[in-house]
Amino acid sequence: PVRSEGGGEAPAAAILCPLAVVPAAQRSGVGGALIEEGVRGLRADGVQLLFVLGDPRYYGSRGFGPAFPRGSCPAHEIATPEAWQVREIEAGALEGAAGTVRCAGSLEDPAHW
């Protein structure tokens, strides 16, 4: 889970990480299936938004879009701002999502960003 700091009541959100598929199984749909299974579970738990720091080409084709223009910023500076992305699990959830996204303690280390 993540929390958004910056005003108003933020929607329930989570971050997707890490996601990796062994090279021999890449391009077979495993990664996409893992993402969709995660989204199903998060939806059942009431999560409305899912953030990721990853390749925009890959995640963009899986329903993610740029998070900065939508008002959601990571807690740490990142070298590739276009890699910070978000996906609505519940339609309209982005409307209340502006602010700085804080992750679980293990992910708050700036070295991970």
N, C-alpha and C positions, 0 to 999 in steps of 0.2 A: 504493500500500500504506500501511497504518497499523500502528502497534504499540501494544499495550496495556501500560501500566505499572501495576503494582499487585498483583502476586502470582501465583504459579503460572505454568504454561506456558500462554500465551494462544493461542487459535486464530488461524490465518492470517486476516487481515482487510484490507479495502480501504474506501475512501470514494468515493462517487459524487458527482462534481462536475466542472465545472458541467454541468448538463443544461438545455438550452433548445431550444424549438421556435419557429420563426418564427410570428407570429400567423396567417398565412394557412393554415398546416398544423396548427394546434392543434385538438384535439378530433377528430382523425382516426386516433388510435392510434399516431402516430409516437413520442411520448415513451415510451409503454408498451413498444413494440417495441425501442426503444433500451435501455431498462432490462433487458428480458429477454435481449437479445443480449449485453449486458455481463455479466449473471449467468451465462449459458452459458460465456462465455470465462473468467470468474473461477473457475467450478467446475472447468473443465478444467485450470486452473493450480493447483488445490488450495486456493483461498480458501474459507473457511468462513463468514465474516460480511461483511456489507456495510452500512456506515454512510452516512447522508445527513443533511444539514441542510436541511430543506425543509418545504413545506406538508404537515401531517399528513393533511389530507383527500385530497390527491393521492397521496402515497406510501403512506398507509394502505391504499388500495385496490389497491396493488401489492405487498402482502406485508410492508411495514415496520410496525414498532410502536415505542412509546416506549423509548428506550435508558436513560434515567435510572433508572426503576424496576427495570431489569434489571442495574444496577450499573455501567454504562458511561457515563463522563462525558467531555465534550469537554475539550480542553486549555485552553480559554479560556471565560470567562463569556459566555453568550448571553442575549439579551433574551427569547427565546421558547423556554423549555426543552422544550416539547412538540414543537418542530421537530427536535430531536436524536433520530434514529430509527435502528433497526437491523433487518436482515433476515437470518435464518439461511439460508445457502446449503446448509449441511450440518446436518441435524437434530441437535439436542442441542448445537450449538457454543456457544450462549449460556451454558451451564453453567460454562464456564471463562473467561468474558469480562470479569469485573469488573475495573475499573481506569480509569485515565485514558487516553484514546485520543489518540495523537500522530500527526500527519500528516506528509507530506513537507514539506521545508523551505519550499517556495513557498506552502503552505497554513497554515503555522504563524504567519503574521503575524496578530495579533489583529484587524486591520482587516477581515479576511475573515469574521470571526465576528460 
